[in-house]
Amino acid sequence: MSATVPASPSGILVEAEDFDSHGGWVVDSQFEAQMGSPYLLAHGLGQPVADATTKVEVGEAGDYEVFVRTRDWAPPHAPGRFALSVNGVRLDTDLGINGDGWSWQPAGRVALPKGEARLALHDLTGFDGRCDAIFFSRDGVAPPNAVDAASRSWRKALRGLPQTPVDGGDYDVVVVGGGISGCAAALTAARLGQTVALVHDRPVLGGNASKEIGLMPRGTQGKLLLELAQRTEDGDLVALSLLQAEPTAQVFLEHRIIAAERQGDRIVSVDAVEAKGGLERRFRGRMFIDTSGVAMLGVLVGAETLFGREARADYDEPYAPEQGDEMHHGNTLFFRTRMADRPVPFPEVPWATEVSKDYANLSGQLTRPGAENGAGPVANANPDNPTFQFSADPTQAWMNQFPATHYWEYGQWLDPYTSGELVRDYLMRALYGTF
């Protein structure tokens, strides 16, 4: 469906996540709290993805200065370059080359007639170009770039959205986060007769166990978890259908918590923004459960949280450091590899991070969601380092195909609330560097 964008004295705003067709681009809303909005990501592993396209209604004909909010995620190399076409005419400026940090990049001028205008994003590299929004300015003034209340208000006005959240409902229990623990909490409450809202920021339920990743929890699994963990033919958990079958439960997918209100020591409501469309909803409740995985609700209401590693003496933990510090788990990039039946080309990646050639173990594969310990690619001895050899001893075959999921972690000393995108991008550069 085409989007009708209101004209204003300053111009026309088009949010990339609201495009009619995303083509091969995907919506990335993980870092909305830091950079201000969901965006479209061209994750093509070196192969340009299909165009994202949309149509908008231009209320007032005229000449417009075009600005595109984007980010060079590996400056100065700009691996994620892309282009914009308006009514079939490609603008001359390559986008995604604007240096470090999210900002509005000037893209040129266009003459827009009144009526329908067609837009298309053309990925030029396949290496994670990203587009947040496109702004057609009547006065040539760049839009606000700060992530604050003023810029959010500016976007809402141009999108025709209400400035305050709409009513999302009143519930006995509001669960923030739809991983396995959140699904279990919501389903239990609903089966006890409570009215429940499950607010989750991804398009599918399950967190690490979802079909997006596919890793099931380790350890003892009780009856409820085993029920939730059953999968459909496409690998999705049955958690959503179980919750939808409960008359007192409602699930709000792709809703990210952005604010919370408390009265005294009691939380009374949370505000969430929908990734597509940008509408904000306010959920009121008598009990709130934070299963976000990062204590997001607790942070928003100023609750006391533990962060980093406690000193050994605090809880008499023998493996804890002598002195406490702020080191934490970091973030994880999960990836999958497989053996090809013939040599395949690999693109130039001068922006990749060099990784020790001794680190050649890429074993541990997700054979299917929930069964992640299949054998990985066979890594041969490294010809550049004769001292590093995989074992030829058949009793040591586990060294060649170690049965463990391979995923890399980084950011143990960085703030996970503000540096998430930086950590993800660093890990992607390291992964490309390995190959």
TISE-549112 format. One record per residue (C-alpha): residue in three letters; x, y, z. Coordinates in nm, 3 decimals, decimal comma. Layout:
- ALA/X/Y/Z $
...
END
This chain:
- MET/0,000/0,000/0,000 $
- SER/0,135/0,343/-0,086 $
- ALA/0,209/0,584/0,196 $
- THR/0,065/0,935/0,187 $
- VAL/0,321/1,159/0,351 $
- PRO/0,194/1,500/0,466 $
- ALA/0,350/1,806/0,308 $
- SER/0,480/2,068/0,548 $
- PRO/0,656/2,403/0,523 $
- SER/0,988/2,220/0,560 $
- GLY/0,934/1,920/0,334 $
- ILE/0,846/1,551/0,313 $
- LEU/0,981/1,275/0,536 $
- VAL/0,989/0,911/0,421 $
- GLU/1,090/0,648/0,677 $
- ALA/1,279/0,362/0,510 $
- GLU/1,119/0,093/0,727 $
- ASP/0,779/0,204/0,592 $
- PHE/0,867/0,134/0,226 $
- ASP/0,597/-0,062/0,042 $
- SER/0,848/-0,333/-0,055 $
- HIS/1,175/-0,395/0,125 $
- GLY/1,309/-0,606/-0,161 $
- GLY/1,623/-0,773/-0,029 $
- TRP/1,670/-0,515/0,246 $
- VAL/1,571/-0,603/0,604 $
- VAL/1,440/-0,391/0,889 $
- ASP/1,697/-0,351/1,168 $
- SER/1,543/-0,209/1,485 $
- GLN/1,804/-0,335/1,734 $
- PHE/1,971/0,002/1,786 $
- GLU/1,670/0,234/1,773 $
- ALA/1,731/0,362/2,126 $
- GLN/2,081/0,479/2,030 $
- MET/2,037/0,611/1,675 $
- GLY/1,673/0,714/1,687 $
- SER/1,485/0,490/1,444 $
- PRO/1,463/0,149/1,279 $
- TYR/1,637/0,137/0,942 $
- LEU/1,676/-0,075/0,632 $
- LEU/1,990/-0,289/0,609 $
- ALA/2,129/-0,441/0,286 $
- HIS/2,283/-0,759/0,427 $
- GLY/2,386/-0,939/0,109 $
- LEU/2,718/-1,096/0,210 $
- GLY/2,890/-0,921/-0,078 $
- GLN/2,606/-0,962/-0,329 $
- PRO/2,388/-0,651/-0,384 $
- VAL/2,034/-0,715/-0,263 $
- ALA/1,713/-0,640/-0,451 $
- ASP/1,582/-0,282/-0,451 $
- ALA/1,354/-0,148/-0,180 $
- THR/1,070/0,052/-0,336 $
- THR/0,782/0,273/-0,231 $
- LYS/0,542/0,543/-0,351 $
- VAL/0,459/0,869/-0,176 $
- GLU/0,206/1,143/-0,242 $
- VAL/0,360/1,484/-0,301 $
- GLY/0,121/1,752/-0,182 $
- GLU/0,303/2,048/-0,330 $
- ALA/0,506/2,054/-0,653 $
- GLY/0,847/2,216/-0,648 $
- ASP/1,223/2,178/-0,621 $
- TYR/1,339/1,979/-0,320 $
- GLU/1,680/1,931/-0,161 $
- VAL/1,723/1,562/-0,078 $
- PHE/1,884/1,436/0,244 $
- VAL/1,932/1,069/0,334 $
- ARG/2,011/0,960/0,689 $
- THR/2,272/0,688/0,673 $
- ARG/2,601/0,572/0,820 $
- ASP/2,941/0,462/0,695 $
- TRP/2,987/0,165/0,926 $
- ALA/3,356/0,107/0,840 $
- PRO/3,504/0,449/0,762 $
- PRO/3,677/0,558/0,550 $
- HIS/3,612/0,254/0,329 $
- ALA/3,233/0,294/0,305 $
- PRO/3,157/-0,073/0,229 $
- GLY/2,780/-0,017/0,249 $
- ARG/2,725/0,217/-0,044 $
- PHE/2,385/0,256/-0,205 $
- ALA/2,195/0,494/-0,432 $
- LEU/1,849/0,655/-0,444 $
- SER/1,623/0,685/-0,747 $
- VAL/1,330/0,925/-0,768 $
- ASN/1,072/0,859/-1,040 $
- GLY/1,313/0,626/-1,217 $
- VAL/1,604/0,872/-1,221 $
- ARG/1,904/0,777/-1,010 $
- LEU/2,059/1,060/-0,811 $
- ASP/2,432/1,102/-0,878 $
- THR/2,542/1,082/-0,515 $
- ASP/2,662/0,753/-0,368 $
- LEU/2,518/0,722/-0,019 $
- GLY/2,663/0,563/0,294 $
- ILE/2,993/0,751/0,257 $
- ASN/2,932/1,019/0,517 $
- GLY/3,191/0,918/0,776 $
- ASP/3,144/0,768/1,119 $
- GLY/2,811/0,808/1,295 $
- TRP/2,453/0,846/1,178 $
- SER/2,389/1,171/0,991 $
- TRP/2,189/1,325/0,707 $
- GLN/2,391/1,306/0,384 $
- PRO/2,302/1,552/0,106 $
- ALA/2,196/1,358/-0,203 $
- GLY/2,113/1,630/-0,457 $
- ARG/1,810/1,824/-0,580 $
- VAL/1,497/1,697/-0,753 $
- ALA/1,190/1,856/-0,907 $
- LEU/0,878/1,680/-0,778 $
- PRO/0,542/1,722/-0,951 $
- LYS/0,230/1,709/-0,742 $
- GLY/0,095/1,360/-0,703 $
- GLU/0,263/1,022/-0,681 $
- ALA/0,642/0,989/-0,662 $
- ARG/0,828/0,658/-0,688 $
- LEU/1,139/0,593/-0,476 $
- ALA/1,390/0,309/-0,492 $
- LEU/1,699/0,220/-0,288 $
- HIS/1,971/0,048/-0,493 $
- ASP/2,228/-0,151/-0,298 $
- LEU/2,568/-0,116/-0,467 $
- THR/2,783/-0,358/-0,265 $
- GLY/2,589/-0,615/-0,063 $
- PHE/2,792/-0,514/0,241 $
- ASP/2,535/-0,381/0,489 $
- GLY/2,438/-0,043/0,353 $
- ARG/2,186/0,122/0,579 $
- CYS/1,915/0,381/0,524 $
- ASP/1,714/0,533/0,806 $
- ALA/1,503/0,792/0,625 $
- ILE/1,478/1,025/0,324 $
- PHE/1,388/1,391/0,361 $
- PHE/1,279/1,620/0,077 $
- SER/1,349/1,970/0,205 $
- ARG/1,175/2,276/0,058 $
- ASP/1,407/2,527/0,223 $
- GLY/1,735/2,337/0,182 $
- VAL/1,779/2,302/0,556 $
- ALA/1,900/1,962/0,679 $
- PRO/1,669/1,789/0,929 $
- PRO/1,761/1,748/1,296 $
- ASN/2,005/1,467/1,361 $
- ALA/2,006/1,453/1,741 $
- VAL/1,828/1,166/1,913 $
- ASP/1,609/1,361/2,152 $
- ALA/1,253/1,465/2,221 $
- ALA/1,267/1,749/1,969 $
- SER/1,375/1,529/1,678 $
- ARG/1,115/1,264/1,770 $
- SER/0,848/1,532/1,775 $
- TRP/0,968/1,657/1,435 $
- ARG/0,936/1,310/1,286 $
- LYS/0,594/1,252/1,436 $
- ALA/0,462/1,577/1,293 $
- LEU/0,583/1,499/0,943 $
- ARG/0,445/1,144/0,961 $
- GLY/0,106/1,257/1,089 $
- LEU/0,147/1,066/1,415 $
- PRO/0,007/1,176/1,751 $
- GLN/0,261/1,343/1,978 $
- THR/0,156/1,134/2,278 $
- PRO/0,114/0,755/2,298 $
- VAL/-0,225/0,606/2,218 $
- ASP/-0,396/0,373/2,463 $
- GLY/-0,247/0,023/2,444 $
- GLY/-0,476/-0,122/2,708 $
- ASP/-0,492/-0,202/3,079 $
- TYR/-0,368/-0,543/3,194 $
- ASP/-0,310/-0,749/3,504 $
- VAL/0,039/-0,837/3,378 $
- VAL/0,267/-0,665/3,122 $
- VAL/0,568/-0,871/3,013 $
- VAL/0,854/-0,686/2,846 $
- GLY/1,055/-0,918/2,621 $
- GLY/0,939/-1,223/2,427 $
- GLY/1,228/-1,465/2,468 $
- ILE/1,166/-1,808/2,618 $
- SER/1,137/-1,667/2,970 $
- GLY/0,897/-1,393/2,860 $
- CYS/0,681/-1,639/2,670 $
- ALA/0,672/-1,868/2,973 $
- ALA/0,576/-1,581/3,204 $
- ALA/0,301/-1,457/2,972 $
- LEU/0,156/-1,803/2,905 $
- THR/0,156/-1,894/3,274 $
- ALA/-0,019/-1,571/3,371 $
- ALA/-0,279/-1,612/3,096 $
- ARG/-0,354/-1,970/3,201 $
- LEU/-0,405/-1,843/3,555 $
- GLY/-0,678/-1,615/3,420 $
- GLN/-0,480/-1,291/3,417 $
- THR/-0,507/-1,040/3,133 $
- VAL/-0,160/-1,023/2,976 $
- ALA/0,025/-0,805/2,725 $
- LEU/0,352/-0,947/2,591 $
- VAL/0,557/-0,665/2,435 $
- HIS/0,843/-0,788/2,216 $
- ASP/1,081/-0,597/1,990 $
- ARG/1,137/-0,866/1,724 $
- PRO/0,901/-0,999/1,452 $
- VAL/0,904/-1,350/1,603 $
- LEU/0,901/-1,484/1,956 $
- GLY/1,171/-1,685/2,128 $
- GLY/1,479/-1,463/2,154 $
- ASN/1,785/-1,685/2,109 $
- ALA/1,551/-1,980/2,061 $
- SER/1,354/-1,809/1,783 $
- LYS/1,388/-1,912/1,420 $
- GLU/1,605/-1,604/1,371 $
- ILE/1,881/-1,774/1,572 $
- GLY/1,759/-2,118/1,672 $
- LEU/1,952/-2,193/1,993 $
- MET/1,753/-2,365/2,264 $
- PRO/1,822/-2,311/2,636 $
- ARG/2,063/-2,550/2,802 $
- GLY/2,001/-2,747/3,118 $
- THR/1,682/-2,883/3,270 $
- GLN/1,367/-2,807/3,071 $
- GLY/1,033/-2,833/3,241 $
- LYS/0,696/-2,919/3,095 $
- LEU/0,603/-2,561/3,003 $
- LEU/0,933/-2,491/2,827 $
- LEU/0,911/-2,815/2,633 $
- GLU/0,560/-2,717/2,524 $
- LEU/0,675/-2,372/2,411 $
- ALA/0,979/-2,512/2,235 $
- GLN/0,791/-2,723/1,980 $
- ARG/0,849/-2,590/1,629 $
- THR/0,650/-2,541/1,311 $
- GLU/0,773/-2,665/0,973 $
- ASP/0,961/-2,340/0,908 $
- GLY/1,144/-2,359/1,243 $
- ASP/0,930/-2,107/1,431 $
- LEU/0,835/-2,178/1,789 $
- VAL/0,472/-2,262/1,864 $
- ALA/0,483/-2,003/2,144 $
- LEU/0,288/-1,746/1,940 $
- SER/0,004/-1,982/1,855 $
- LEU/-0,015/-2,096/2,219 $
- LEU/-0,046/-1,738/2,339 $
- GLN/-0,295/-1,645/2,067 $
- ALA/-0,510/-1,936/2,183 $
- GLU/-0,542/-1,776/2,528 $
- PRO/-0,840/-1,535/2,533 $
- THR/-0,680/-1,309/2,796 $
- ALA/-0,338/-1,272/2,627 $
- GLN/-0,230/-1,022/2,361 $
- VAL/0,106/-1,024/2,184 $
- PHE/0,259/-0,706/2,044 $
- LEU/0,546/-0,795/1,810 $
- GLU/0,798/-0,539/1,681 $
- HIS/0,724/-0,304/1,971 $
- ARG/1,025/-0,155/2,149 $
- ILE/0,997/-0,015/2,502 $
- ILE/1,109/0,350/2,506 $
- ALA/0,974/0,487/2,835 $
- ALA/0,815/0,385/3,163 $
- GLU/0,630/0,565/3,440 $
- ARG/0,623/0,481/3,805 $
- GLN/0,436/0,619/4,102 $
- GLY/0,641/0,580/4,415 $
- ASP/0,797/0,236/4,403 $
- ARG/0,537/0,096/4,164 $
- ILE/0,549/0,088/3,782 $
- VAL/0,217/0,199/3,634 $
- SER/0,279/0,205/3,259 $
- VAL/0,528/0,151/2,977 $
- ASP/0,543/0,316/2,636 $
- ALA/0,642/0,119/2,327 $
- VAL/0,693/0,227/1,966 $
- GLU/0,600/0,003/1,674 $
- ALA/0,891/-0,050/1,434 $
- LYS/0,681/-0,008/1,121 $
- GLY/0,466/0,302/1,123 $
- GLY/0,619/0,454/1,436 $
- LEU/0,298/0,461/1,642 $
- GLU/0,357/0,476/2,018 $
- ARG/0,133/0,284/2,258 $
- ARG/0,102/0,307/2,635 $
- PHE/0,042/-0,015/2,827 $
- ARG/-0,092/0,012/3,181 $
- GLY/-0,065/-0,273/3,427 $
- ARG/-0,079/-0,391/3,785 $
- MET/0,233/-0,609/3,753 $
- PHE/0,532/-0,576/3,519 $
- ILE/0,784/-0,849/3,439 $
- ASP/1,116/-0,755/3,279 $
- THR/1,242/-1,038/3,056 $
- SER/1,416/-0,806/2,811 $
- GLY/1,753/-0,971/2,873 $
- VAL/1,920/-0,635/2,942 $
- ALA/1,705/-0,515/3,234 $
- MET/1,566/-0,246/3,004 $
- LEU/1,251/-0,188/3,204 $
- GLY/1,452/-0,170/3,524 $
- VAL/1,690/0,083/3,371 $
- LEU/1,403/0,301/3,243 $
- VAL/1,241/0,323/3,586 $
- GLY/1,566/0,373/3,776 $
- ALA/1,562/0,041/3,956 $
- GLU/1,881/-0,084/4,118 $
- THR/2,058/-0,329/3,887 $
- LEU/2,380/-0,526/3,906 $
- PHE/2,629/-0,463/3,627 $
- GLY/2,967/-0,619/3,563 $
- ARG/3,152/-0,860/3,789 $
- GLU/3,127/-0,848/4,167 $
- ALA/3,435/-0,883/4,382 $
- ARG/3,515/-1,235/4,500 $
- ALA/3,433/-1,150/4,860 $
- ASP/3,085/-1,016/4,780 $
- TYR/2,930/-1,359/4,729 $
- ASP/3,224/-1,587/4,809 $
- GLU/3,264/-1,688/4,444 $
- PRO/3,604/-1,851/4,392 $
- TYR/3,621/-1,764/4,021 $
- ALA/3,524/-1,399/4,064 $
- PRO/3,798/-1,133/4,037 $
- GLU/3,964/-1,011/4,354 $
- GLN/3,836/-0,661/4,280 $
- GLY/3,499/-0,600/4,117 $
- ASP/3,489/-0,433/3,774 $
- GLU/3,247/-0,349/3,492 $
- MET/3,341/-0,631/3,259 $
- HIS/3,031/-0,810/3,129 $
- HIS/2,934/-1,077/2,879 $
- GLY/2,944/-0,852/2,573 $
- ASN/2,734/-0,909/2,264 $
- THR/2,728/-1,211/2,037 $
- LEU/2,733/-1,246/1,659 $
- PHE/2,603/-1,585/1,555 $
- PHE/2,705/-1,704/1,209 $
- ARG/2,682/-2,017/0,999 $
- THR/2,923/-2,166/0,747 $
- ARG/2,927/-2,479/0,533 $
- MET/3,159/-2,664/0,299 $
- ALA/3,108/-2,593/-0,069 $
- ASP/3,152/-2,862/-0,332 $
- ARG/3,385/-2,640/-0,535 $
- PRO/3,597/-2,325/-0,485 $
- VAL/3,393/-2,007/-0,469 $
- PRO/3,505/-1,646/-0,522 $
- PHE/3,542/-1,409/-0,231 $
- PRO/3,517/-1,031/-0,271 $
- GLU/3,779/-0,780/-0,168 $
- VAL/3,725/-0,666/0,191 $
- PRO/4,001/-0,411/0,268 $
- TRP/3,790/-0,276/0,553 $
- ALA/3,778/-0,611/0,736 $
- THR/3,955/-0,665/1,068 $
- GLU/4,259/-0,890/1,054 $
- VAL/4,214/-1,204/1,260 $
- SER/4,492/-1,443/1,354 $
- LYS/4,532/-1,712/1,092 $
- ASP/4,586/-1,957/1,375 $
- TYR/4,218/-1,921/1,457 $
- ALA/4,084/-2,153/1,190 $
- ASN/3,822/-2,352/1,379 $
- LEU/3,481/-2,272/1,229 $
- SER/3,317/-2,589/1,358 $
- GLY/2,976/-2,629/1,514 $
- GLN/2,676/-2,583/1,288 $
- LEU/2,307/-2,515/1,333 $
- THR/2,175/-2,822/1,153 $
- ARG/1,819/-2,716/1,231 $
- PRO/1,667/-2,474/1,484 $
- GLY/1,727/-2,612/1,830 $
- ALA/1,988/-2,866/1,714 $
- GLU/2,298/-2,655/1,677 $
- ASN/2,586/-2,897/1,729 $
- GLY/2,634/-3,040/1,383 $
- ALA/2,983/-3,076/1,237 $
- GLY/3,135/-2,765/1,085 $
- PRO/3,366/-2,718/0,785 $
- VAL/3,689/-2,912/0,789 $
- ALA/3,969/-2,663/0,844 $
- ASN/4,294/-2,777/0,684 $
- ALA/4,639/-2,703/0,826 $
- ASN/4,738/-2,341/0,782 $
- PRO/5,014/-2,317/0,515 $
- ASP/5,118/-1,976/0,646 $
- ASN/5,196/-2,112/0,990 $
- PRO/5,352/-2,463/0,983 $
- THR/5,364/-2,480/1,361 $
- PHE/4,984/-2,472/1,378 $
- GLN/4,844/-2,809/1,271 $
- PHE/4,516/-2,987/1,321 $
- SER/4,555/-3,333/1,463 $
- ALA/4,584/-3,631/1,226 $
- ASP/4,519/-3,867/1,515 $
- PRO/4,168/-4,017/1,467 $
- THR/4,125/-4,026/1,843 $
- GLN/4,163/-3,647/1,839 $
- ALA/3,915/-3,588/1,558 $
- TRP/3,715/-3,361/1,785 $
- MET/3,985/-3,099/1,734 $
- ASN/3,900/-3,084/1,363 $
- GLN/3,523/-3,076/1,400 $
- PHE/3,454/-2,972/1,754 $
- PRO/3,082/-3,018/1,828 $
- ALA/3,001/-2,673/1,959 $
- THR/2,815/-2,380/1,810 $
- HIS/3,052/-2,117/1,681 $
- TYR/2,966/-1,763/1,767 $
- TRP/3,190/-1,473/1,853 $
- GLU/3,158/-1,223/2,132 $
- TYR/3,292/-0,872/2,179 $
- GLY/3,223/-0,559/2,380 $
- GLN/3,294/-0,688/2,729 $
- TRP/3,425/-0,345/2,830 $
- LEU/3,179/-0,134/2,630 $
- ASP/2,842/-0,002/2,739 $
- PRO/2,583/-0,243/2,592 $
- TYR/2,312/0,023/2,608 $
- THR/2,499/0,272/2,388 $
- SER/2,754/0,070/2,187 $
- GLY/2,550/-0,219/2,051 $
- GLU/2,576/-0,124/1,685 $
- LEU/2,949/-0,061/1,715 $
- VAL/2,998/-0,407/1,868 $
- ARG/2,788/-0,580/1,599 $
- ASP/2,976/-0,403/1,319 $
- TYR/3,314/-0,483/1,473 $
- LEU/3,222/-0,851/1,485 $
- MET/3,109/-0,846/1,122 $
- ARG/3,440/-0,692/1,016 $
- ALA/3,625/-0,961/1,211 $
- LEU/3,419/-1,239/1,055 $
- TYR/3,485/-1,114/0,703 $
- GLY/3,851/-1,079/0,800 $
- THR/3,870/-1,443/0,903 $
- PHE/3,766/-1,561/0,558 $
END
